[in-house]
């Protein structure tokens, strides 16, 4: 079953309450968890890169596991960000809106696969 972002956000917040995260964690602890998930996701992407260089086919179980780790990692980071926003009494969609408003007219160039904004 596919949920809307808002439905999933509510489920994550309910889970965060049930697990005691929202009553006993802090924003700094939650951002540390986000960093941990980010590193795990980066490691999975590095693994996929190595598998690509080795020519491992897309349907190989090792490759599928690495791809799952990336999907799971992105989801885990979103969970930690939702909980962080709640701990700071912020709305995730409003945070994304603020970021988008800041970047929508930004100019810059791609340098070695990374967008570098103009000063």
C-alpha positions in Angstrom: 0.0 0.0 0.0 1.3 3.4 -1.0 1.0 6.2 1.6 1.1 9.9 1.1 4.1 11.7 2.6 1.8 13.2 5.3 0.5 9.7 6.2 4.0 8.4 6.5 5.1 11.4 8.5 2.3 10.7 11.0 3.3 7.1 11.2 6.9 8.1 11.8 5.9 10.5 14.5 3.7 7.9 16.2 6.6 5.5 16.1 8.9 8.2 17.6 6.4 8.7 20.4 6.0 5.0 21.0 9.8 4.4 21.2 10.3 7.4 23.5 12.5 9.2 21.0 10.4 12.4 21.0 10.2 12.5 24.8 13.8 11.8 25.6 16.0 12.7 22.7 17.4 16.0 21.6 17.9 17.7 18.3 21.7 17.3 18.5 21.3 13.5 19.2 18.9 13.2 16.3 21.2 15.0 13.9 24.0 12.6 15.0 21.6 9.7 14.1 21.0 11.4 10.7 24.8 11.6 10.2 25.1 7.9 11.0 22.5 7.0 8.5 24.1 9.3 5.9 27.5 7.5 6.3 25.8 4.1 6.0 24.1 5.3 2.8 27.3 6.7 1.4 29.0 3.3 2.1 26.3 1.5 0.2 26.7 3.8 -2.7 30.5 3.2 -2.7 29.7 -0.5 -2.7 27.4 -0.1 -5.7 30.1 1.9 -7.5 32.6 -1.0 -6.9 30.0 -3.5 -8.1 29.5 -1.4 -11.3 33.2 -1.4 -12.0 33.3 -5.1 -11.5 30.4 -5.4 -14.0 28.1 -7.2 -11.6 24.7 -7.6 -13.3 21.7 -5.7 -12.0 19.9 -8.9 -11.0 22.8 -10.3 -8.9 21.9 -10.8 -5.2 24.9 -8.8 -4.0 24.0 -5.9 -6.1 20.3 -6.1 -5.1 21.3 -6.1 -1.4 23.5 -3.0 -2.0 20.7 -1.2 -3.8 18.3 -2.1 -0.9 20.8 -0.6 1.5 20.7 2.7 -0.5 16.9 2.8 -0.5 16.8 1.9 3.2 19.4 4.5 4.0 17.5 7.3 2.3 14.4 6.2 4.1 16.2 6.1 7.4 17.6 9.6 6.9 14.1 10.9 6.2 12.8 9.3 9.4 15.6 11.0 11.4 14.9 14.3 9.7 11.1 14.1 10.5 11.9 13.4 14.1 14.5 16.2 14.2 11.9 18.6 12.8 9.4 17.5 15.4 11.9 17.9 18.2 12.4 21.5 17.0 8.7 22.0 16.5 9.1 22.5 12.8 7.1 21.3 9.8 9.1 19.2 7.3 7.2 20.5 4.3 7.7 24.1 5.5 11.4 23.4 5.9 11.6 22.0 2.4 9.6 25.0 1.1 12.1 27.4 2.7 15.0 25.5 1.1 13.4 25.4 -2.3 12.6 29.1 -2.2 16.3 29.7 -1.5 17.6 27.5 -4.3 15.0 28.0 -7.0 16.7 30.9 -8.7 20.2 29.9 -7.8 22.8 29.9 -10.6 26.0 28.0 -10.8 27.9 25.2 -12.6 28.5 21.5 -12.3 32.1 20.8 -11.2 33.1 17.2 -11.0 29.5 16.0 -10.6 28.6 18.6 -7.9 26.6 21.8 -8.3 28.6 24.8 -7.2 26.5 27.9 -6.7 27.7 31.3 -8.0 28.7 33.7 -5.3 
